[in-house]
Amino acid sequence: MPKESETIVVDGEEIAIGNPGKLYFPEIKFTKMQLVEYYIAVGPGALRGCHMRPTVMKRFPDGAAGEFFFQKRVPANRPPWLQTVTVHFPSGRSAELLAPADLAHVIWAVNLGCIDLNPWPVRRADVDRPDELRVDLDPTPEAGFAEVRKVALVVNEVLSDHGLVGYPKTSGSRGIHVYVRVVPEWDFTEVRRAALALAREVERRAPKLATTAWWKEQRHGVFLDYNQNARDRTIASAYSARPTADGRVSCALDWKEVVDVEPGDLTVKTVPRRFKKKDPSAAIDEVPGRLDSLLELALRDEREGLGDAPWPPHFPKQKGEPRRVQPSRARKEADS
């Protein structure tokens, strides 16, 4: 009979892994316990991406091929060593989220069905000032990964021109993420403002490849999702396994690798061997940058008439935000 549970010790804590033999990735015959072993193998890298960050639990109780649900609040029935942090959402509500202090926290979440890790860009010490700016490159249906690579390289150029260091990684799906550690002096609104200025500069340098258009009907090429820097937005962190049939990983990259990386080569089966040899994100926390230059660019855009861009739909209307309505609908209303 299959084991109902198997107890392991991680960072000195005993964790009972329920249904360890359950297939989490059926197509590659990869079990829940193998996913646990994956996270232990890449532990320092995986923990670096979520360490002491409010982390939303995205649970796949039936594995990658099944349904999932988001659980923001840590359950009351939890081990006494588990660390949490309270955050406030745009709605005004609050929740107590997981704040991983060590790898045991990560494995505890994996046991609950969390395939990937979805942290906020803040630390528990200050949940209102991000220490991370995130660039999310999301290809439109007609764009390929080659276009994503090209836009990522332009992102690197713009960051360098503004005195910032970007750390790229595959998204584990069709895109690329670039993370930038920053001094936690600015709130979410200002970090988003800096991210929007960055995205618009990339768009200016590569107008045929990149877009900042919020409305899908206006997009082309690769969308730079500046709104991933708004409060309560999360992205799968580095070394997160992703719920794809082939078990892809959101894997940290060197910039030289971006030129020809193939996301399908980076999976839960291949990344542990790679991680033993190198971790391109190892130095990400060493030299946080400043957003002054990007905020000056934002101010220049605003002086030239390029104001704010639409916010996500669940946010209250923001000061200076354009009308939140699809362009095609706005035209119909104007014609009627």
DRENDO-1510 file (C-alpha; in Angstrom, 1 decimal, always signed):
<recs>
REC; n; res; u; v; w
REC; 1; MET; +0.0; +0.0; +0.0 .
REC; 2; PRO; +1.2; +3.6; -0.7 .
REC; 3; LYS; +2.5; +5.4; +2.3 .
REC; 4; GLU; +0.0; +7.8; +3.9 .
REC; 5; SER; +2.8; +10.0; +5.2 .
REC; 6; GLU; +6.5; +10.2; +5.5 .
REC; 7; THR; +8.3; +12.4; +8.1 .
REC; 8; ILE; +11.4; +14.3; +7.2 .
REC; 9; VAL; +13.5; +16.8; +9.1 .
REC; 10; VAL; +14.3; +20.1; +7.6 .
REC; 11; ASP; +16.2; +22.9; +9.5 .
REC; 12; GLY; +15.6; +20.9; +12.7 .
REC; 13; GLU; +11.9; +20.7; +12.2 .
REC; 14; GLU; +9.9; +17.5; +11.7 .
REC; 15; ILE; +7.5; +17.8; +8.8 .
REC; 16; ALA; +5.0; +15.0; +7.9 .
REC; 17; ILE; +4.6; +14.8; +4.1 .
REC; 18; GLY; +1.1; +13.5; +3.4 .
REC; 19; ASN; +0.6; +11.2; +0.4 .
REC; 20; PRO; +4.3; +11.4; -0.6 .
REC; 21; GLY; +3.8; +9.1; -3.6 .
REC; 22; LYS; +1.0; +11.1; -5.2 .
REC; 23; LEU; +1.8; +12.1; -8.8 .
REC; 24; TYR; +2.1; +15.9; -8.9 .
REC; 25; PHE; +3.3; +15.9; -12.5 .
REC; 26; PRO; +1.8; +12.9; -14.1 .
REC; 27; GLU; +3.3; +13.3; -17.6 .
REC; 28; ILE; +6.8; +13.1; -16.2 .
REC; 29; LYS; +5.9; +10.7; -13.4 .
REC; 30; PHE; +7.1; +13.2; -10.7 .
REC; 31; THR; +5.7; +12.7; -7.2 .
REC; 32; LYS; +4.9; +15.0; -4.3 .
REC; 33; MET; +8.0; +13.7; -2.4 .
REC; 34; GLN; +10.1; +14.3; -5.4 .
REC; 35; LEU; +8.9; +17.9; -5.5 .
REC; 36; VAL; +9.9; +18.2; -1.8 .
REC; 37; GLU; +13.3; +16.8; -2.7 .
REC; 38; TYR; +13.6; +19.3; -5.6 .
REC; 39; TYR; +13.0; +22.2; -3.2 .
REC; 40; ILE; +15.6; +20.8; -0.7 .
REC; 41; ALA; +18.1; +20.5; -3.6 .
REC; 42; VAL; +17.7; +24.2; -4.6 .
REC; 43; GLY; +16.9; +25.3; -1.1 .
REC; 44; PRO; +19.3; +28.3; -0.8 .
REC; 45; GLY; +18.0; +29.8; -4.1 .
REC; 46; ALA; +14.4; +29.1; -3.4 .
REC; 47; LEU; +14.5; +30.6; +0.1 .
REC; 48; ARG; +16.4; +33.7; -1.2 .
REC; 49; GLY; +13.4; +34.6; -3.4 .
REC; 50; CYS; +10.9; +34.4; -0.5 .
REC; 51; HIS; +12.9; +34.9; +2.7 .
REC; 52; MET; +10.8; +36.8; +5.3 .
REC; 53; ARG; +8.4; +37.9; +2.5 .
REC; 54; PRO; +4.6; +37.8; +2.9 .
REC; 55; THR; +3.8; +34.7; +0.7 .
REC; 56; VAL; +0.5; +33.8; -0.7 .
REC; 57; MET; -0.2; +30.0; -0.8 .
REC; 58; LYS; -1.3; +28.8; -4.2 .
REC; 59; ARG; -2.5; +25.3; -3.5 .
REC; 60; PHE; -2.8; +22.4; -6.0 .
REC; 61; PRO; -4.3; +19.6; -3.8 .
REC; 62; ASP; -4.4; +17.3; -6.9 .
REC; 63; GLY; -1.1; +18.2; -8.4 .
REC; 64; ALA; -0.2; +20.4; -11.4 .
REC; 65; ALA; -2.9; +19.0; -13.6 .
REC; 66; GLY; -5.7; +19.7; -11.1 .
REC; 67; GLU; -7.6; +22.7; -9.9 .
REC; 68; PHE; -5.9; +25.3; -7.7 .
REC; 69; PHE; -6.9; +27.9; -5.2 .
REC; 70; PHE; -5.2; +30.9; -3.5 .
REC; 71; GLN; -5.1; +30.8; +0.3 .
REC; 72; LYS; -3.9; +34.1; +1.7 .
REC; 73; ARG; -4.5; +33.4; +5.4 .
REC; 74; VAL; -2.3; +30.9; +7.1 .
REC; 75; PRO; -4.5; +28.2; +8.7 .
REC; 76; ALA; -4.9; +28.3; +12.5 .
REC; 77; ASN; -3.8; +24.7; +12.7 .
REC; 78; ARG; -0.1; +25.2; +12.1 .
REC; 79; PRO; +3.2; +24.3; +13.8 .
REC; 80; PRO; +4.4; +26.6; +16.6 .
REC; 81; TRP; +7.6; +27.5; +14.8 .
REC; 82; LEU; +5.9; +28.9; +11.7 .
REC; 83; GLN; +6.5; +32.6; +11.1 .
REC; 84; THR; +3.8; +34.9; +9.7 .
REC; 85; VAL; +3.2; +38.6; +8.9 .
REC; 86; THR; +0.1; +40.7; +8.6 .
REC; 87; VAL; -0.4; +42.7; +5.4 .
REC; 88; HIS; -3.2; +45.1; +4.2 .
REC; 89; PHE; -4.8; +44.8; +0.8 .
REC; 90; PRO; -6.1; +47.6; -1.5 .
REC; 91; SER; -9.6; +46.8; -0.2 .
REC; 92; GLY; -8.6; +47.7; +3.3 .
REC; 93; ARG; -8.8; +44.2; +4.6 .
REC; 94; SER; -5.9; +42.4; +6.2 .
REC; 95; ALA; -4.5; +38.9; +6.4 .
REC; 96; GLU; -1.8; +36.9; +8.2 .
REC; 97; LEU; +0.4; +35.5; +5.5 .
REC; 98; LEU; +3.3; +33.0; +5.6 .
REC; 99; ALA; +6.7; +34.6; +6.0 .
REC; 100; PRO; +9.3; +31.9; +5.3 .
REC; 101; ALA; +12.2; +32.2; +7.7 .
REC; 102; ASP; +14.0; +29.0; +6.6 .
REC; 103; LEU; +13.6; +26.1; +4.2 .
REC; 104; ALA; +11.3; +24.3; +6.7 .
REC; 105; HIS; +8.7; +26.9; +5.9 .
REC; 106; VAL; +9.0; +26.3; +2.2 .
REC; 107; ILE; +8.6; +22.5; +2.6 .
REC; 108; TRP; +5.6; +23.0; +5.0 .
REC; 109; ALA; +3.9; +25.0; +2.2 .
REC; 110; VAL; +4.8; +22.3; -0.4 .
REC; 111; ASN; +3.2; +19.7; +1.8 .
REC; 112; LEU; +0.0; +21.7; +1.6 .
REC; 113; GLY; +0.1; +21.5; -2.2 .
REC; 114; CYS; +2.0; +24.7; -3.1 .
REC; 115; ILE; +3.9; +24.0; -6.3 .
REC; 116; ASP; +5.3; +27.5; -6.7 .
REC; 117; LEU; +6.1; +30.2; -4.2 .
REC; 118; ASN; +4.3; +33.6; -4.6 .
REC; 119; PRO; +5.9; +36.3; -2.3 .
REC; 120; TRP; +5.2; +40.0; -2.1 .
REC; 121; PRO; +8.1; +42.3; -3.0 .
REC; 122; VAL; +8.5; +43.4; +0.7 .
REC; 123; ARG; +10.1; +42.0; +3.8 .
REC; 124; ARG; +8.3; +41.4; +7.1 .
REC; 125; ALA; +10.2; +44.3; +8.7 .
REC; 126; ASP; +8.5; +46.8; +6.5 .
REC; 127; VAL; +5.5; +45.6; +4.5 .
REC; 128; ASP; +4.7; +49.0; +3.0 .
REC; 129; ARG; +8.1; +49.7; +1.2 .
REC; 130; PRO; +9.2; +47.2; -1.4 .
REC; 131; ASP; +12.8; +46.2; -1.7 .
REC; 132; GLU; +12.3; +44.7; -5.1 .
REC; 133; LEU; +11.1; +46.1; -8.4 .
REC; 134; ARG; +9.8; +43.5; -10.8 .
REC; 135; VAL; +9.8; +43.5; -14.6 .
REC; 136; ASP; +7.3; +41.0; -16.0 .
REC; 137; LEU; +7.6; +40.3; -19.7 .
REC; 138; ASP; +4.4; +38.7; -20.9 .
REC; 139; PRO; +4.3; +37.8; -24.7 .
REC; 140; THR; +1.0; +38.4; -26.5 .
REC; 141; PRO; -0.4; +35.3; -28.4 .
REC; 142; GLU; +1.3; +36.3; -31.6 .
REC; 143; ALA; +4.7; +36.8; -30.1 .
REC; 144; GLY; +7.3; +34.1; -29.5 .
REC; 145; PHE; +10.0; +33.5; -26.9 .
REC; 146; ALA; +12.6; +35.0; -29.2 .
REC; 147; GLU; +10.8; +38.4; -28.9 .
REC; 148; VAL; +10.8; +38.0; -25.1 .
REC; 149; ARG; +14.5; +37.5; -25.1 .
REC; 150; LYS; +15.1; +40.6; -27.2 .
REC; 151; VAL; +12.9; +42.8; -24.9 .
REC; 152; ALA; +14.7; +41.4; -21.8 .
REC; 153; LEU; +18.0; +42.6; -23.2 .
REC; 154; VAL; +16.6; +46.1; -23.8 .
REC; 155; VAL; +15.3; +46.0; -20.2 .
REC; 156; ASN; +18.9; +45.3; -19.1 .
REC; 157; GLU; +20.2; +48.3; -21.1 .
REC; 158; VAL; +17.7; +50.6; -19.5 .
REC; 159; LEU; +18.4; +49.4; -16.0 .
REC; 160; SER; +22.2; +49.8; -16.6 .
REC; 161; ASP; +21.6; +53.4; -17.9 .
REC; 162; HIS; +19.8; +54.2; -14.6 .
REC; 163; GLY; +22.4; +52.6; -12.3 .
REC; 164; LEU; +20.4; +49.5; -11.5 .
REC; 165; VAL; +21.3; +45.8; -11.7 .
REC; 166; GLY; +18.7; +43.4; -13.0 .
REC; 167; TYR; +18.6; +39.6; -12.3 .
REC; 168; PRO; +16.7; +37.7; -15.0 .
REC; 169; LYS; +14.9; +34.4; -14.7 .
REC; 170; THR; +12.5; +32.4; -16.8 .
REC; 171; SER; +8.9; +32.7; -15.7 .
REC; 172; GLY; +8.5; +28.9; -16.1 .
REC; 173; SER; +5.9; +29.6; -18.8 .
REC; 174; ARG; +6.2; +31.8; -21.8 .
REC; 175; GLY; +7.9; +34.9; -20.3 .
REC; 176; ILE; +10.9; +36.3; -18.6 .
REC; 177; HIS; +11.1; +38.2; -15.3 .
REC; 178; VAL; +13.8; +40.6; -14.3 .
REC; 179; TYR; +14.1; +41.4; -10.5 .
REC; 180; VAL; +15.9; +44.5; -9.2 .
REC; 181; ARG; +16.8; +44.8; -5.5 .
REC; 182; VAL; +16.2; +48.4; -4.3 .
REC; 183; VAL; +16.7; +50.3; -1.1 .
REC; 184; PRO; +13.3; +50.1; +0.7 .
REC; 185; GLU; +12.7; +53.9; +0.8 .
REC; 186; TRP; +9.7; +54.2; -1.5 .
REC; 187; ASP; +6.1; +52.9; -1.1 .
REC; 188; PHE; +4.3; +50.7; -3.6 .
REC; 189; THR; +2.9; +53.7; -5.6 .
REC; 190; GLU; +6.3; +55.1; -6.2 .
REC; 191; VAL; +7.9; +51.8; -7.1 .
REC; 192; ARG; +5.1; +51.2; -9.5 .
REC; 193; ARG; +5.7; +54.7; -10.9 .
REC; 194; ALA; +9.4; +53.8; -11.5 .
REC; 195; ALA; +8.5; +50.5; -13.1 .
REC; 196; LEU; +6.1; +52.3; -15.5 .
REC; 197; ALA; +8.8; +54.8; -16.4 .
REC; 198; LEU; +11.2; +51.9; -17.1 .
REC; 199; ALA; +8.6; +50.0; -19.2 .
REC; 200; ARG; +7.9; +53.1; -21.3 .
REC; 201; GLU; +11.6; +53.7; -21.9 .
REC; 202; VAL; +11.9; +50.1; -23.1 .
REC; 203; GLU; +8.9; +50.7; -25.3 .
REC; 204; ARG; +10.5; +53.8; -26.8 .
REC; 205; ARG; +13.7; +51.9; -27.6 .
REC; 206; ALA; +11.9; +48.8; -29.1 .
REC; 207; PRO; +8.5; +50.1; -30.3 .
REC; 208; LYS; +7.9; +47.2; -32.7 .
REC; 209; LEU; +8.7; +44.6; -30.0 .
REC; 210; ALA; +7.5; +46.0; -26.7 .
REC; 211; THR; +4.3; +47.5; -25.3 .
REC; 212; THR; +2.9; +49.0; -22.1 .
REC; 213; ALA; -0.7; +49.1; -23.3 .
REC; 214; TRP; -2.9; +47.8; -20.5 .
REC; 215; TRP; -5.8; +46.9; -22.7 .
REC; 216; LYS; -5.2; +43.6; -24.5 .
REC; 217; GLU; -6.9; +44.9; -27.7 .
REC; 218; GLN; -4.1; +47.5; -28.0 .
REC; 219; ARG; -1.1; +45.2; -27.3 .
REC; 220; HIS; +1.4; +43.8; -29.7 .
REC; 221; GLY; +4.7; +41.9; -29.1 .
REC; 222; VAL; +5.7; +41.7; -25.5 .
REC; 223; PHE; +3.8; +43.4; -22.7 .
REC; 224; LEU; +5.7; +44.9; -19.9 .
REC; 225; ASP; +3.3; +44.4; -17.0 .
REC; 226; TYR; +4.2; +47.4; -14.8 .
REC; 227; ASN; +1.2; +46.6; -12.5 .
REC; 228; GLN; +3.0; +43.7; -11.1 .
REC; 229; ASN; +4.5; +46.3; -8.8 .
REC; 230; ALA; +1.2; +47.4; -7.3 .
REC; 231; ARG; +0.4; +46.4; -3.8 .
REC; 232; ASP; -0.7; +42.7; -3.3 .
REC; 233; ARG; +0.5; +41.5; -6.7 .
REC; 234; THR; +2.7; +38.4; -6.7 .
REC; 235; ILE; +4.9; +36.6; -9.1 .
REC; 236; ALA; +6.4; +33.1; -8.7 .
REC; 237; SER; +9.8; +33.6; -7.2 .
REC; 238; ALA; +13.2; +32.2; -8.4 .
REC; 239; TYR; +13.5; +28.4; -8.4 .
REC; 240; SER; +9.7; +28.0; -8.1 .
REC; 241; ALA; +8.5; +24.9; -9.8 .
REC; 242; ARG; +5.6; +25.8; -12.1 .
REC; 243; PRO; +2.4; +23.8; -12.7 .
REC; 244; THR; +3.2; +22.8; -16.3 .
REC; 245; ALA; +3.0; +19.3; -17.7 .
REC; 246; ASP; +6.8; +19.1; -18.0 .
REC; 247; GLY; +7.5; +20.6; -14.6 .
REC; 248; ARG; +9.2; +23.8; -15.7 .
REC; 249; VAL; +11.1; +26.0; -13.2 .
REC; 250; SER; +11.3; +29.8; -12.9 .
REC; 251; CYS; +15.0; +29.6; -13.1 .
REC; 252; ALA; +17.6; +32.3; -12.5 .
REC; 253; LEU; +19.8; +33.2; -15.4 .
REC; 254; ASP; +23.0; +34.9; -16.3 .
REC; 255; TRP; +22.4; +37.8; -18.8 .
REC; 256; LYS; +24.6; +35.9; -21.4 .
REC; 257; GLU; +22.2; +33.0; -21.1 .
REC; 258; VAL; +19.1; +35.1; -22.0 .
REC; 259; VAL; +20.2; +35.2; -25.6 .
REC; 260; ASP; +19.4; +31.6; -26.3 .
REC; 261; VAL; +17.7; +30.1; -23.2 .
REC; 262; GLU; +15.0; +27.6; -23.8 .
REC; 263; PRO; +12.4; +27.4; -20.9 .
REC; 264; GLY; +11.7; +23.7; -21.6 .
REC; 265; ASP; +15.3; +22.8; -20.7 .
REC; 266; LEU; +14.8; +24.1; -17.1 .
REC; 267; THR; +12.7; +21.7; -15.2 .
REC; 268; VAL; +12.4; +20.1; -11.8 .
REC; 269; LYS; +14.5; +17.3; -13.1 .
REC; 270; THR; +17.3; +19.3; -14.6 .
REC; 271; VAL; +17.6; +22.4; -12.4 .
REC; 272; PRO; +19.0; +20.7; -9.3 .
REC; 273; ARG; +22.1; +19.6; -11.3 .
REC; 274; ARG; +22.5; +23.1; -12.7 .
REC; 275; PHE; +22.1; +24.6; -9.2 .
REC; 276; LYS; +25.0; +22.6; -7.9 .
REC; 277; LYS; +27.2; +24.3; -10.4 .
REC; 278; LYS; +25.9; +27.8; -10.3 .
REC; 279; ASP; +23.2; +30.2; -9.0 .
REC; 280; PRO; +23.1; +33.4; -11.1 .
REC; 281; SER; +20.9; +35.0; -8.4 .
REC; 282; ALA; +23.3; +34.4; -5.5 .
REC; 283; ALA; +24.4; +38.1; -5.3 .
REC; 284; ILE; +21.0; +39.7; -5.7 .
REC; 285; ASP; +20.8; +40.9; -2.1 .
REC; 286; GLU; +24.4; +42.4; -2.0 .
REC; 287; VAL; +24.0; +45.8; -3.6 .
REC; 288; PRO; +20.4; +47.2; -3.5 .
REC; 289; GLY; +20.0; +50.1; -6.0 .
REC; 290; ARG; +18.1; +53.4; -5.8 .
REC; 291; LEU; +15.1; +54.5; -7.9 .
REC; 292; ASP; +16.0; +58.2; -8.1 .
REC; 293; SER; +17.0; +58.1; -11.7 .
REC; 294; LEU; +13.9; +56.2; -12.8 .
REC; 295; LEU; +11.7; +58.5; -10.8 .
REC; 296; GLU; +13.3; +61.5; -12.6 .
REC; 297; LEU; +12.4; +59.8; -15.9 .
REC; 298; ALA; +8.8; +59.4; -14.6 .
REC; 299; LEU; +8.7; +63.1; -13.8 .
REC; 300; ARG; +10.0; +63.9; -17.3 .
REC; 301; ASP; +7.3; +61.8; -18.9 .
REC; 302; GLU; +4.7; +63.5; -16.8 .
REC; 303; ARG; +5.9; +67.0; -17.7 .
REC; 304; GLU; +5.7; +65.9; -21.4 .
REC; 305; GLY; +2.0; +64.9; -20.9 .
REC; 306; LEU; +2.5; +61.2; -20.3 .
REC; 307; GLY; +0.7; +60.6; -17.1 .
REC; 308; ASP; -0.4; +57.5; -15.1 .
REC; 309; ALA; -1.5; +54.3; -16.8 .
REC; 310; PRO; -4.5; +52.1; -15.8 .
REC; 311; TRP; -4.4; +50.2; -12.5 .
REC; 312; PRO; -5.7; +46.6; -11.9 .
REC; 313; PRO; -9.5; +46.5; -11.8 .
REC; 314; HIS; -9.7; +45.6; -8.1 .
REC; 315; PHE; -7.9; +48.8; -7.1 .
REC; 316; PRO; -9.8; +52.0; -6.2 .
REC; 317; LYS; -9.6; +54.7; -8.9 .
REC; 318; GLN; -6.2; +56.4; -8.5 .
REC; 319; LYS; -5.4; +60.1; -8.6 .
REC; 320; GLY; -4.3; +61.0; -12.2 .
REC; 321; GLU; -5.3; +57.6; -13.6 .
REC; 322; PRO; -6.9; +57.8; -17.0 .
REC; 323; ARG; -10.5; +56.5; -17.4 .
REC; 324; ARG; -10.6; +52.8; -16.7 .
REC; 325; VAL; -12.5; +51.6; -19.8 .
REC; 326; GLN; -11.6; +49.6; -22.8 .
REC; 327; PRO; -10.7; +51.9; -25.8 .
REC; 328; SER; -13.2; +50.1; -28.1 .
REC; 329; ARG; -16.0; +50.6; -25.6 .
REC; 330; ALA; -15.0; +54.2; -25.1 .
REC; 331; ARG; -15.3; +54.8; -28.9 .
REC; 332; LYS; -18.7; +53.2; -29.0 .
REC; 333; GLU; -19.9; +55.4; -26.1 .
REC; 334; ALA; -18.5; +58.5; -28.0 .
REC; 335; ASP; -20.3; +57.5; -31.2 .
REC; 336; SER; -23.7; +56.9; -29.5 .
</recs>
